[in-house]
Amino acid sequence: MPSNVKQGGIYSLPRSYEERNAVADSCVTKLNIRIPALIDNFANTTEAAYTGWPDGIYVIDRDWRVAFKTTPGPFRFEPSGRERALRR
């Protein structure tokens, strides 16, 4: 995307966890992300398990289980149960 080039958001495919972590750190810094960010393994098992595309909203409970998951988005989000899951 042209905006990625303009904003310096183009990276080579990481070949090590150190490189993958550096890309993630750069994204967190540039996007001013203030929530914990984790990197996936090279098989991208977390991405596959949590349906990274299309977009989804998840609530993960204190035991690291999925407490709430929306339908795939961005156009079909139905986050009505999100608040209830957060209160639990």
Secondary structure as UniProt FT lines:
FT   HELIX           2..6
FT   TURN            7..8
FT   HELIX           17..30
FT   TURN            31..32
FT   TURN            42..43
FT   HELIX           45..49
FT   TURN            50..51
FT   STRAND          58..60
FT   TURN            62..63
FT   STRAND          66..69
FT   TURN            75..76
FT   HELIX           79..81
FT   HELIX           82..87
//
